[in-house]
């Protein structure tokens, strides 16, 4: 009968996958339903893979075997990874997503592929963006894991060379789109995109990694959507578009939280001084505090706010901090955690660490909603955070941090900063908080220092 559209079983699976992606992402927008959203999205991906297999005219045994091997590797990584290493794992996953899109685009430009010029253009674009996501994510992983220096790496005419590589990629893409498909087009595009990814991320300092992770996540999504357009896969287009859009929105949130433009993050070479400033001795008019005195201050407090940073992740102190929060609650204290959007090395890093340690979501507060009442807090405890609590960002127009929203811990009645030394944050500047009259510096490893305070409570 004319005008009747008959859906195959594969079509139904792909439609269900698209619906699951959208529903899952919406569920992830609230902390109460985030886990459910993650499960729904996972089921959607399973449906998308199954639908693609039903549509494919290929060796199913080979495809299923490869998928099983990938599943085994993914499960092994998920089981073994520590929460403190989650940023590195996310960087790798972003890179693998880019590599998958690059592979689809590469095949789409080989001789014998679809002669459609639109398909060629989409394939070329997926190679460029997917390659940038892949190689850039590998560099981000190396920085996060400490395999290379976290400081910005720049050299003369670097941006000019990057622009030249972009021109080469655009020219090769145009050549592939307007002419016949050839392997040389794909090879040139792959080489140019990989170089662009490496050079683009090495010039970004380690302190900007939250922005980089979010942006590379967006790139991998855009590359997937382009690859889906090239091979006419609705599920891949929907999934890639969702990832690309949400990743870009998160990137904007990260930039706003740092009061810096995306172009400044990508091209500014910011953070080059941070690598040389990590292990300095206490200087200036600081007031150290002992574990015993810190315990007495916390024991007498009626309200305490914890502000975690990357130093807490490095020290693996989240479990000790959770134990301290429970001891304070049992002592009749009102306890809250305030997390700055760029605290850690990826968006939500501190949230993940605290959740893994068992901290109740109800104790977490957003930056804006708590700052107004910070003056009512008896003790603010800063654990491994630096620039995100620097009052110069609010009060000193000459500071490179000026204008960046911070957690106003200096307005609490007393502040305890738990830190190994007086090292700088990614901005490479002194923290005015450390020398304020109401600030007490508890020097030492965060995990052992908090554990010693906990021992005082149970003694």
C-alpha positions as a Markdown table, in Angstrom:
| # | Residue | x | y | z |
|---|---|---|---|---|
| 1 | Unk | 0.0 | 0.0 | 0.0 |
| 2 | Unk | 1.3 | 3.4 | -1.0 |
| 3 | Unk | 2.2 | 5.9 | 1.7 |
| 4 | Unk | 2.7 | 3.3 | 4.4 |
| 5 | Unk | 6.0 | 3.4 | 6.2 |
| 6 | Unk | 6.9 | 0.0 | 7.6 |
| 7 | Unk | 9.4 | -0.1 | 10.4 |
| 8 | Unk | 11.9 | -2.9 | 10.5 |
| 9 | Unk | 13.1 | -4.4 | 13.8 |
| 10 | Unk | 16.4 | -2.5 | 13.4 |
| 11 | Unk | 14.5 | 0.8 | 12.9 |
| 12 | Unk | 12.6 | 0.2 | 16.1 |
| 13 | Unk | 15.8 | -0.4 | 18.1 |
| 14 | Unk | 17.4 | 2.7 | 16.7 |
| 15 | Unk | 14.3 | 4.8 | 17.6 |
| 16 | Unk | 14.4 | 3.4 | 21.1 |
| 17 | Unk | 18.1 | 4.2 | 21.3 |
| 18 | Unk | 17.5 | 7.9 | 20.3 |
| 19 | Unk | 14.7 | 8.2 | 22.9 |
| 20 | Unk | 16.9 | 6.6 | 25.6 |
| 21 | Unk | 19.7 | 9.0 | 24.8 |
| 22 | Unk | 17.5 | 12.0 | 25.3 |
| 23 | Unk | 15.7 | 10.7 | 28.3 |
| 24 | Unk | 19.0 | 9.6 | 29.9 |
| 25 | Unk | 20.6 | 13.0 | 29.5 |
| 26 | Unk | 17.6 | 14.7 | 31.0 |
| 27 | Unk | 17.7 | 12.3 | 34.0 |
| 28 | Unk | 21.4 | 13.2 | 34.5 |
| 29 | Unk | 20.5 | 16.8 | 35.0 |
| 30 | Unk | 19.4 | 16.1 | 38.5 |
| 31 | Unk | 21.6 | 14.5 | 41.2 |
| 32 | Unk | 18.7 | 12.4 | 42.5 |
| 33 | Unk | 18.1 | 10.7 | 39.1 |
| 34 | Unk | 21.7 | 10.8 | 37.7 |
| 35 | Unk | 22.3 | 7.1 | 38.2 |
| 36 | Unk | 19.1 | 6.1 | 36.6 |
| 37 | Unk | 19.9 | 8.4 | 33.6 |
| 38 | Unk | 23.2 | 6.7 | 33.3 |
| 39 | Unk | 21.6 | 3.3 | 33.1 |
| 40 | Unk | 19.0 | 4.4 | 30.6 |
| 41 | Unk | 21.7 | 5.9 | 28.4 |
| 42 | Unk | 23.7 | 2.6 | 28.6 |
| 43 | Unk | 20.6 | 0.7 | 27.5 |
| 44 | Unk | 20.1 | 3.1 | 24.7 |
| 45 | Unk | 23.7 | 2.5 | 23.5 |
| 46 | Unk | 23.1 | -1.3 | 23.6 |
| 47 | Unk | 20.0 | -0.8 | 21.5 |
| 48 | Unk | 21.9 | 1.4 | 19.0 |
| 49 | Unk | 24.6 | -1.2 | 18.6 |
| 50 | Unk | 22.1 | -4.0 | 18.2 |
| 51 | Unk | 20.1 | -1.9 | 15.6 |
| 52 | Unk | 23.3 | -1.2 | 13.6 |
| 53 | Unk | 24.2 | -4.9 | 13.6 |
| 54 | Unk | 20.8 | -5.9 | 12.3 |
| 55 | Unk | 21.1 | -3.3 | 9.5 |
| 56 | Unk | 24.7 | -4.2 | 8.6 |
| 57 | Unk | 25.6 | -6.6 | 5.8 |
| 58 | Unk | 28.8 | -7.9 | 7.3 |
| 59 | Unk | 30.4 | -10.7 | 9.3 |
| 60 | Unk | 28.4 | -10.6 | 12.5 |
| 61 | Unk | 30.7 | -13.1 | 14.2 |
| 62 | Unk | 33.6 | -10.8 | 13.6 |
| 63 | Unk | 31.7 | -7.7 | 14.8 |
| 64 | Unk | 30.3 | -9.3 | 17.9 |
| 65 | Unk | 33.8 | -10.7 | 18.8 |
| 66 | Unk | 35.3 | -7.2 | 18.5 |
| 67 | Unk | 32.4 | -5.7 | 20.5 |
| 68 | Unk | 32.9 | -8.3 | 23.2 |
| 69 | Unk | 36.6 | -7.5 | 23.4 |
| 70 | Unk | 35.9 | -3.8 | 23.8 |
| 71 | Unk | 33.3 | -4.6 | 26.5 |
| 72 | Unk | 35.8 | -6.6 | 28.4 |
| 73 | Unk | 38.4 | -3.8 | 28.3 |
| 74 | Unk | 35.8 | -1.2 | 29.3 |
| 75 | Unk | 34.6 | -3.3 | 32.3 |
| 76 | Unk | 38.2 | -4.0 | 33.4 |
| 77 | Unk | 39.0 | -0.2 | 33.3 |
| 78 | Unk | 35.8 | 0.7 | 35.1 |
| 79 | Unk | 36.6 | -1.8 | 37.9 |
| 80 | Unk | 40.3 | -0.9 | 38.3 |
| 81 | Unk | 40.2 | 2.9 | 38.0 |
| 82 | Unk | 40.5 | 4.9 | 41.1 |
| 83 | Unk | 38.2 | 7.9 | 41.6 |
| 84 | Unk | 41.2 | 10.1 | 41.8 |
| 85 | Unk | 42.2 | 8.9 | 38.3 |
| 86 | Unk | 38.7 | 9.5 | 36.8 |
| 87 | Unk | 39.8 | 12.6 | 34.8 |
| 88 | Unk | 42.5 | 10.6 | 33.0 |
| 89 | Unk | 39.9 | 7.9 | 32.2 |
| 90 | Unk | 37.5 | 10.5 | 30.9 |
| 91 | Unk | 40.2 | 11.9 | 28.7 |
| 92 | Unk | 41.0 | 8.5 | 27.2 |
| 93 | Unk | 37.3 | 7.8 | 26.5 |
| 94 | Unk | 37.0 | 11.2 | 24.8 |
| 95 | Unk | 40.0 | 10.3 | 22.7 |
| 96 | Unk | 38.5 | 6.9 | 21.7 |
| 97 | Unk | 35.3 | 8.5 | 20.7 |
| 98 | Unk | 37.3 | 10.8 | 18.4 |
| 99 | Unk | 39.2 | 7.9 | 17.0 |
| 100 | Unk | 36.0 | 6.0 | 16.2 |
| 101 | Unk | 34.7 | 9.0 | 14.2 |
| 102 | Unk | 38.0 | 9.5 | 12.5 |
| 103 | Unk | 38.0 | 5.8 | 11.4 |
| 104 | Unk | 34.4 | 6.1 | 10.0 |
| 105 | Unk | 35.4 | 9.3 | 8.1 |
| 106 | Unk | 38.6 | 7.7 | 6.8 |
| 107 | Unk | 36.7 | 4.7 | 5.3 |
| 108 | Unk | 34.2 | 7.2 | 3.8 |
| 109 | Unk | 37.0 | 8.8 | 1.8 |
| 110 | Unk | 38.6 | 5.6 | 0.4 |
| 111 | Unk | 38.1 | 4.7 | -3.3 |
| 112 | Unk | 34.8 | 2.8 | -3.8 |
| 113 | Unk | 33.0 | 4.7 | -1.1 |
| 114 | Unk | 29.7 | 6.6 | -1.6 |
| 115 | Unk | 30.4 | 9.2 | -4.4 |
| 116 | Unk | 28.0 | 11.7 | -2.8 |
| 117 | Unk | 29.9 | 15.0 | -2.2 |
| 118 | Unk | 27.9 | 15.7 | 0.9 |
| 119 | Unk | 29.0 | 12.4 | 2.4 |
| 120 | Unk | 32.6 | 13.2 | 1.5 |
| 121 | Unk | 32.4 | 16.6 | 3.2 |
| 122 | Unk | 30.9 | 15.1 | 6.3 |
| 123 | Unk | 33.6 | 12.3 | 6.3 |
| 124 | Unk | 36.4 | 14.9 | 5.9 |
| 125 | Unk | 35.0 | 17.0 | 8.8 |
| 126 | Unk | 34.6 | 14.0 | 11.0 |
| 127 | Unk | 38.3 | 13.1 | 10.4 |
| 128 | Unk | 39.5 | 16.6 | 11.3 |
| 129 | Unk | 37.4 | 17.0 | 14.5 |
| 130 | Unk | 37.8 | 13.4 | 15.5 |
| 131 | Unk | 41.5 | 13.5 | 15.0 |
| 132 | Unk | 41.8 | 16.7 | 17.1 |
| 133 | Unk | 39.7 | 15.0 | 19.8 |
| 134 | Unk | 41.8 | 11.9 | 19.7 |
| 135 | Unk | 45.4 | 13.3 | 19.8 |
| 136 | Unk | 44.3 | 16.2 | 22.1 |
| 137 | Unk | 42.8 | 13.8 | 24.6 |
| 138 | Unk | 46.0 | 11.8 | 24.6 |
| 139 | Unk | 48.0 | 14.9 | 25.5 |
| 140 | Unk | 45.4 | 15.8 | 28.1 |
| 141 | Unk | 45.7 | 12.3 | 29.6 |
| 142 | Unk | 49.5 | 12.6 | 29.7 |
| 143 | Unk | 49.3 | 15.9 | 31.5 |
| 144 | Unk | 46.7 | 14.7 | 34.0 |
| 145 | Unk | 48.6 | 11.4 | 34.7 |
| 146 | Unk | 51.9 | 13.3 | 35.2 |
| 147 | Unk | 53.6 | 11.7 | 32.2 |
| 148 | Unk | 54.5 | 15.1 | 30.8 |
| 149 | Unk | 54.6 | 18.6 | 32.4 |
| 150 | Unk | 51.4 | 20.3 | 33.2 |
| 151 | Unk | 52.6 | 23.7 | 32.3 |
| 152 | Unk | 51.7 | 25.5 | 29.0 |
| 153 | Unk | 54.2 | 24.6 | 26.2 |
| 154 | Unk | 54.6 | 27.3 | 23.6 |
| 155 | Unk | 57.2 | 28.1 | 20.9 |
| 156 | Unk | 57.6 | 30.9 | 18.4 |
| 157 | Unk | 55.1 | 30.9 | 15.5 |
| 158 | Unk | 53.2 | 28.1 | 17.1 |
| 159 | Unk | 49.8 | 29.6 | 16.3 |
| 160 | Unk | 50.9 | 30.4 | 12.8 |
| 161 | Unk | 51.9 | 26.8 | 12.3 |
| 162 | Unk | 48.6 | 25.6 | 13.7 |
| 163 | Unk | 46.8 | 27.9 | 11.3 |
| 164 | Unk | 48.8 | 26.5 | 8.4 |
| 165 | Unk | 47.8 | 22.9 | 9.5 |
| 166 | Unk | 44.2 | 24.0 | 9.6 |
| 167 | Unk | 44.5 | 25.4 | 6.0 |
| 168 | Unk | 46.0 | 22.1 | 4.8 |
| 169 | Unk | 43.1 | 20.2 | 6.4 |
| 170 | Unk | 40.5 | 22.5 | 4.8 |
| 171 | Unk | 42.1 | 22.2 | 1.4 |
| 172 | Unk | 42.3 | 18.5 | 1.6 |
| 173 | Unk | 38.7 | 18.3 | 2.7 |
| 174 | Unk | 37.6 | 20.5 | -0.2 |
| 175 | Unk | 39.6 | 18.4 | -2.6 |
| 176 | Unk | 37.9 | 15.3 | -1.3 |
| 177 | Unk | 34.5 | 16.9 | -1.5 |
| 178 | Unk | 34.8 | 18.3 | -5.0 |
| 179 | Unk | 36.8 | 15.5 | -6.5 |
| 180 | Unk | 36.9 | 11.7 | -6.5 |
| 181 | Unk | 37.6 | 9.9 | -3.2 |
| 182 | Unk | 41.2 | 8.9 | -2.8 |
| 183 | Unk | 43.3 | 7.6 | 0.1 |
| 184 | Unk | 45.7 | 10.5 | -0.1 |
| 185 | Unk | 42.9 | 12.9 | 1.0 |
| 186 | Unk | 42.2 | 10.9 | 4.0 |
| 187 | Unk | 45.8 | 10.5 | 4.9 |
| 188 | Unk | 46.5 | 14.2 | 4.7 |
| 189 | Unk | 43.4 | 15.0 | 6.8 |
| 190 | Unk | 44.4 | 12.4 | 9.5 |
| 191 | Unk | 48.0 | 13.8 | 9.7 |
| 192 | Unk | 46.8 | 17.4 | 9.9 |
| 193 | Unk | 44.1 | 16.7 | 12.5 |
| 194 | Unk | 46.5 | 14.8 | 14.8 |
| 195 | Unk | 49.1 | 17.6 | 14.7 |
| 196 | Unk | 46.4 | 20.2 | 15.4 |
| 197 | Unk | 45.2 | 18.2 | 18.4 |
| 198 | Unk | 48.6 | 17.8 | 19.9 |
| 199 | Unk | 49.8 | 21.4 | 19.4 |
| 200 | Unk | 46.4 | 22.8 | 20.5 |
| 201 | Unk | 46.4 | 21.0 | 23.9 |
| 202 | Unk | 50.1 | 21.2 | 24.8 |
| 203 | Unk | 49.9 | 25.0 | 25.0 |
| 204 | Unk | 47.1 | 24.8 | 27.6 |
| 205 | Unk | 48.2 | 24.7 | 31.3 |
| 206 | Unk | 47.1 | 22.0 | 33.7 |
| 207 | Unk | 44.9 | 24.3 | 35.6 |
| 208 | Unk | 42.6 | 24.7 | 32.5 |
| 209 | Unk | 42.1 | 20.9 | 32.2 |
| 210 | Unk | 38.4 | 21.2 | 33.3 |
| 211 | Unk | 37.7 | 23.4 | 30.3 |
| 212 | Unk | 39.8 | 21.1 | 28.0 |
| 213 | Unk | 38.1 | 17.9 | 29.1 |
| 214 | Unk | 34.7 | 19.5 | 28.5 |
| 215 | Unk | 35.7 | 20.9 | 25.1 |
| 216 | Unk | 37.3 | 17.6 | 23.9 |
| 217 | Unk | 34.1 | 15.8 | 25.0 |
| 218 | Unk | 32.1 | 18.3 | 22.8 |
| 219 | Unk | 34.5 | 17.6 | 19.9 |
| 220 | Unk | 34.0 | 13.9 | 20.1 |
| 221 | Unk | 30.3 | 14.4 | 20.0 |
| 222 | Unk | 30.4 | 16.7 | 17.0 |
| 223 | Unk | 32.7 | 14.3 | 15.2 |
| 224 | Unk | 30.3 | 11.5 | 15.9 |
| 225 | Unk | 27.3 | 13.5 | 14.6 |
| 226 | Unk | 29.3 | 14.3 | 11.4 |
| 227 | Unk | 30.2 | 10.6 | 10.9 |
| 228 | Unk | 26.6 | 9.7 | 11.5 |
| 229 | Unk | 25.5 | 12.1 | 8.8 |
| 230 | Unk | 28.1 | 10.7 | 6.4 |
| 231 | Unk | 26.8 | 7.1 | 6.9 |
| 232 | Unk | 23.1 | 8.1 | 7.4 |
| 233 | Unk | 22.9 | 6.8 | 11.0 |
| 234 | Unk | 20.1 | 8.6 | 12.9 |
| 235 | Unk | 21.2 | 7.1 | 16.2 |
| 236 | Unk | 24.8 | 8.3 | 15.8 |
| 237 | Unk | 23.6 | 11.8 | 14.7 |
| 238 | Unk | 21.3 | 12.1 | 17.8 |
| 239 | Unk | 23.9 | 10.8 | 20.2 |
| 240 | Unk | 26.7 | 12.9 | 18.8 |
| 241 | Unk | 24.6 | 16.0 | 18.8 |
| 242 | Unk | 23.6 | 15.6 | 22.4 |
| 243 | Unk | 27.2 | 15.0 | 23.5 |
| 244 | Unk | 28.5 | 17.9 | 21.4 |
| 245 | Unk | 25.8 | 20.4 | 22.6 |
| 246 | Unk | 26.1 | 19.4 | 26.3 |
| 247 | Unk | 29.9 | 19.4 | 26.1 |
| 248 | Unk | 29.9 | 22.9 | 24.7 |
| 249 | Unk | 27.4 | 24.1 | 27.3 |
| 250 | Unk | 29.6 | 22.7 | 30.0 |
| 251 | Unk | 32.7 | 24.3 | 28.4 |
| 252 | Unk | 30.9 | 27.7 | 28.6 |
| 253 | Unk | 30.1 | 27.1 | 32.3 |
| 254 | Unk | 33.7 | 26.3 | 33.1 |
| 255 | Unk | 34.9 | 29.4 | 31.3 |
| 256 | Unk | 32.4 | 31.6 | 33.1 |
| 257 | Unk | 33.5 | 30.0 | 36.4 |
| 258 | Unk | 37.0 | 31.2 | 35.6 |
| 259 | Unk | 36.0 | 34.5 | 34.2 |
| 260 | Unk | 37.9 | 33.8 | 31.0 |
| 261 | Unk | 36.9 | 33.5 | 27.4 |
| 262 | Unk | 37.3 | 30.2 | 25.5 |
| 263 | Unk | 39.8 | 31.9 | 23.1 |
| 264 | Unk | 41.9 | 32.9 | 26.1 |
| 265 | Unk | 42.0 | 29.4 | 27.4 |
| 266 | Unk | 42.9 | 27.9 | 23.9 |
| 267 | Unk | 45.3 | 30.5 | 22.7 |
| 268 | Unk | 46.5 | 32.4 | 25.8 |
| 269 | Unk | 49.2 | 29.9 | 26.9 |
| 270 | Unk | 48.0 | 30.6 | 30.5 |
| 271 | Unk | 49.6 | 28.6 | 33.3 |
| 272 | Unk | 53.1 | 28.4 | 32.1 |
| 273 | Unk | 54.5 | 29.6 | 35.4 |
| 274 | Unk | 52.6 | 27.1 | 37.6 |
| 275 | Unk | 55.0 | 24.1 | 37.1 |
| 276 | Unk | 57.8 | 25.9 | 38.8 |
| 277 | Unk | 55.9 | 27.0 | 41.8 |
| 278 | Unk | 54.5 | 23.8 | 43.3 |
| 279 | Unk | 56.9 | 23.2 | 46.2 |
| 280 | Unk | 57.8 | 26.3 | 48.0 |
| 281 | Unk | 58.4 | 26.9 | 51.7 |
| 282 | Unk | 55.9 | 28.9 | 53.8 |
| 283 | Unk | 56.6 | 32.6 | 53.3 |
| 284 | Unk | 55.0 | 35.8 | 54.4 |
| 285 | Unk | 53.0 | 36.6 | 57.5 |
| 286 | Unk | 51.1 | 33.3 | 57.9 |
| 287 | Unk | 49.7 | 31.8 | 61.1 |
| 288 | Unk | 50.3 | 28.0 | 61.4 |
| 289 | Unk | 48.1 | 25.9 | 63.5 |
| 290 | Unk | 48.6 | 22.5 | 65.0 |
| 291 | Unk | 46.4 | 19.5 | 64.7 |
| 292 | Unk | 45.3 | 19.8 | 68.3 |
| 293 | Unk | 44.4 | 23.5 | 67.9 |
| 294 | Unk | 42.5 | 22.7 | 64.7 |
| 295 | Unk | 40.6 | 20.1 | 66.5 |
| 296 | Unk | 39.6 | 22.5 | 69.3 |
| 297 | Unk | 38.4 | 25.1 | 66.7 |
| 298 | Unk | 36.3 | 22.5 | 64.9 |
| 299 | Unk | 35.0 | 20.9 | 68.1 |
| 300 | Unk | 33.6 | 24.2 | 69.3 |
| 301 | Unk | 32.2 | 25.2 | 65.9 |
| 302 | Unk | 28.4 | 25.2 | 65.3 |
| 303 | Unk | 28.8 | 25.5 | 61.6 |
| 304 | Unk | 31.5 | 24.2 | 59.3 |
| 305 | Unk | 31.9 | 24.4 | 55.5 |
| 306 | Unk | 34.4 | 22.2 | 53.6 |
| 307 | Unk | 35.9 | 23.5 | 50.3 |
| 308 | Unk | 37.8 | 20.7 | 48.5 |
| 309 | Unk | 40.3 | 21.1 | 45.7 |
| 310 | Unk | 42.6 | 19.1 | 43.6 |
| 311 | Unk | 45.0 | 18.7 | 46.5 |
| 312 | Unk | 42.4 | 16.6 | 48.2 |
| 313 | Unk | 42.3 | 14.3 | 45.2 |
| 314 | Unk | 46.1 | 14.0 | 45.1 |
| 315 | Unk | 46.2 | 13.2 | 48.8 |
| 316 | Unk | 43.3 | 10.7 | 48.5 |
| 317 | Unk | 41.8 | 12.5 | 51.6 |
| 318 | Unk | 38.1 | 12.2 | 50.6 |
| 319 | Unk | 37.3 | 9.3 | 53.0 |
| 320 | Unk | 39.0 | 11.0 | 55.9 |
| 321 | Unk | 37.1 | 14.2 | 55.2 |
| 322 | Unk | 33.8 | 12.3 | 55.1 |
| 323 | Unk | 34.7 | 10.7 | 58.4 |
| 324 | Unk | 35.4 | 14.2 | 59.9 |
| 325 | Unk | 32.1 | 15.5 | 58.6 |
| 326 | Unk | 30.3 | 12.7 | 60.3 |
| 327 | Unk | 32.1 | 13.3 | 63.5 |
| 328 | Unk | 31.1 | 17.0 | 63.3 |
| 329 | Unk | 27.5 | 16.2 | 62.6 |
| 330 | Unk | 27.4 | 13.8 | 65.6 |
| 331 | Unk | 28.8 | 16.7 | 67.6 |
| 332 | Unk | 25.8 | 18.8 | 66.7 |
| 333 | Unk | 27.5 | 20.9 | 64.0 |
| 334 | Unk | 25.9 | 22.0 | 60.8 |
| 335 | Unk | 28.2 | 20.8 | 58.0 |
| 336 | Unk | 28.2 | 21.7 | 54.3 |
| 337 | Unk | 30.4 | 21.2 | 51.3 |
| 338 | Unk | 30.9 | 24.0 | 48.7 |
| 339 | Unk | 32.4 | 22.9 | 45.4 |
| 340 | Unk | 33.8 | 25.4 | 42.9 |
| 341 | Unk | 32.9 | 24.5 | 39.3 |
| 342 | Unk | 36.6 | 24.3 | 38.3 |
| 343 | Unk | 37.8 | 22.5 | 41.4 |
| 344 | Unk | 39.7 | 19.4 | 40.4 |
| 345 | Unk | 40.8 | 18.3 | 36.9 |
| 346 | Unk | 37.5 | 17.7 | 35.2 |
| 347 | Unk | 33.9 | 19.0 | 35.6 |
| 348 | Unk | 32.4 | 17.4 | 38.6 |
| 349 | Unk | 35.6 | 15.8 | 39.8 |
| 350 | Unk | 35.1 | 16.8 | 43.4 |
| 351 | Unk | 31.5 | 15.7 | 43.3 |
| 352 | Unk | 32.6 | 12.3 | 42.1 |
| 353 | Unk | 35.2 | 11.9 | 44.8 |
| 354 | Unk | 32.9 | 13.0 | 47.6 |
| 355 | Unk | 30.1 | 10.7 | 46.4 |
| 356 | Unk | 32.6 | 7.8 | 46.2 |
| 357 | Unk | 33.6 | 8.5 | 49.8 |
| 358 | Unk | 29.9 | 8.4 | 50.9 |
| 359 | Unk | 29.2 | 12.1 | 51.4 |
| 360 | Unk | 25.5 | 12.8 | 51.2 |
| 361 | Unk | 24.4 | 14.8 | 48.2 |
| 362 | Unk | 22.2 | 16.9 | 50.5 |
| 363 | Unk | 25.3 | 18.3 | 52.1 |
| 364 | Unk | 26.6 | 19.8 | 48.8 |
| 365 | Unk | 26.0 | 23.4 | 48.0 |
| 366 | Unk | 26.5 | 25.5 | 44.9 |
| 367 | Unk | 28.9 | 28.4 | 44.9 |
| 368 | Unk | 26.4 | 31.2 | 44.5 |
| 369 | Unk | 23.8 | 30.0 | 47.0 |
| 370 | Unk | 26.3 | 29.6 | 49.9 |
| 371 | Unk | 28.5 | 32.6 | 49.4 |
| 372 | Unk | 25.9 | 35.0 | 50.7 |
| 373 | Unk | 25.7 | 33.2 | 54.1 |
| 374 | Unk | 29.5 | 32.5 | 54.4 |
| 375 | Unk | 29.8 | 35.2 | 57.1 |
| 376 | Unk | 27.6 | 33.1 | 59.4 |
| 377 | Unk | 29.9 | 30.1 | 59.2 |
| 378 | Unk | 32.1 | 29.5 | 62.2 |
| 379 | Unk | 34.9 | 27.6 | 60.4 |
| 380 | Unk | 35.7 | 27.2 | 56.7 |
| 381 | Unk | 38.1 | 24.2 | 56.0 |
| 382 | Unk | 40.0 | 24.5 | 52.7 |
| 383 | Unk | 41.5 | 21.2 | 51.6 |
| 384 | Unk | 43.9 | 21.3 | 48.7 |
| 385 | Unk | 42.2 | 24.3 | 47.0 |
| 386 | Unk | 44.1 | 27.4 | 46.0 |
| 387 | Unk | 43.0 | 29.9 | 43.3 |
| 388 | Unk | 39.3 | 29.2 | 43.7 |
| 389 | Unk | 39.5 | 30.7 | 47.3 |
| 390 | Unk | 41.9 | 33.6 | 46.6 |
| 391 | Unk | 40.4 | 36.9 | 47.7 |
| 392 | Unk | 42.5 | 38.8 | 45.1 |
| 393 | Unk | 40.1 | 37.5 | 42.5 |
| 394 | Unk | 37.4 | 39.6 | 44.1 |
| 395 | Unk | 39.4 | 42.5 | 45.5 |
| 396 | Unk | 42.6 | 43.1 | 43.5 |
| 397 | Unk | 42.1 | 44.5 | 40.0 |
| 398 | Unk | 45.8 | 43.9 | 39.2 |
| 399 | Unk | 45.6 | 40.1 | 39.8 |
| 400 | Unk | 45.3 | 37.8 | 36.8 |
| 401 | Unk | 42.5 | 36.1 | 38.7 |
| 402 | Unk | 40.5 | 39.3 | 39.1 |
| 403 | Unk | 36.8 | 38.8 | 38.3 |
| 404 | Unk | 36.8 | 35.0 | 38.7 |
| 405 | Unk | 34.0 | 33.9 | 41.1 |
| 406 | Unk | 35.5 | 32.4 | 44.2 |
| 407 | Unk | 34.3 | 30.7 | 47.4 |
| 408 | Unk | 34.4 | 33.5 | 49.9 |
| 409 | Unk | 36.0 | 31.5 | 52.7 |
| 410 | Unk | 37.8 | 34.6 | 53.9 |
| 411 | Unk | 34.4 | 36.0 | 55.1 |
| 412 | Unk | 33.9 | 33.1 | 57.5 |
| 413 | Unk | 34.7 | 33.7 | 61.2 |
| 414 | Unk | 37.8 | 31.5 | 60.9 |
| 415 | Unk | 39.4 | 29.6 | 58.0 |
| 416 | Unk | 41.7 | 26.5 | 58.2 |
| 417 | Unk | 43.7 | 25.8 | 55.1 |
| 418 | Unk | 45.1 | 22.3 | 54.9 |
| 419 | Unk | 48.0 | 22.3 | 52.5 |
| 420 | Unk | 51.5 | 20.8 | 52.1 |
| 421 | Unk | 53.2 | 24.2 | 51.6 |
| 422 | Unk | 52.8 | 27.7 | 50.2 |
| 423 | Unk | 52.8 | 26.6 | 46.6 |
| 424 | Unk | 50.9 | 28.5 | 43.9 |
| 425 | Unk | 47.8 | 27.4 | 42.0 |
| 426 | Unk | 47.7 | 27.3 | 38.2 |
| 427 | Unk | 47.7 | 31.1 | 38.0 |
| 428 | Unk | 51.2 | 31.2 | 39.5 |
| 429 | Unk | 50.3 | 33.9 | 42.0 |
| 430 | Unk | 50.4 | 34.3 | 45.8 |
| 431 | Unk | 47.1 | 33.6 | 47.6 |
| 432 | Unk | 46.1 | 36.5 | 49.8 |
| 433 | Unk | 44.0 | 34.2 | 51.9 |
| 434 | Unk | 47.0 | 32.5 | 53.5 |
| 435 | Unk | 48.1 | 35.7 | 55.2 |
| 436 | Unk | 44.8 | 37.0 | 56.5 |
| 437 | Unk | 44.4 | 37.4 | 60.3 |
| 438 | Unk | 41.6 | 34.9 | 60.5 |
| 439 | Unk | 43.4 | 32.2 | 58.5 |
| 440 | Unk | 45.2 | 29.3 | 60.1 |
| 441 | Unk | 47.5 | 27.2 | 58.0 |
| 442 | Unk | 47.7 | 23.4 | 58.8 |
| 443 | Unk | 50.7 | 22.3 | 56.9 |
| 444 | Unk | 51.0 | 18.7 | 55.9 |
| 445 | Unk | 49.5 | 15.9 | 53.9 |
| 446 | Unk | 45.7 | 16.4 | 53.8 |
| 447 | Unk | 44.8 | 12.7 | 54.5 |
| 448 | Unk | 47.1 | 12.3 | 57.4 |
| 449 | Unk | 46.3 | 15.7 | 58.9 |
| 450 | Unk | 42.5 | 15.1 | 58.7 |
| 451 | Unk | 43.0 | 11.6 | 60.1 |
| 452 | Unk | 44.8 | 13.0 | 63.1 |
| 453 | Unk | 42.0 | 15.5 | 63.7 |
| 454 | Unk | 39.5 | 12.6 | 63.6 |
| 455 | Unk | 41.6 | 10.7 | 66.2 |
| 456 | Unk | 41.2 | 13.7 | 68.5 |
| 457 | Unk | 37.4 | 13.4 | 68.2 |
| 458 | Unk | 37.3 | 9.7 | 69.1 |
| 459 | Unk | 40.0 | 9.9 | 71.8 |
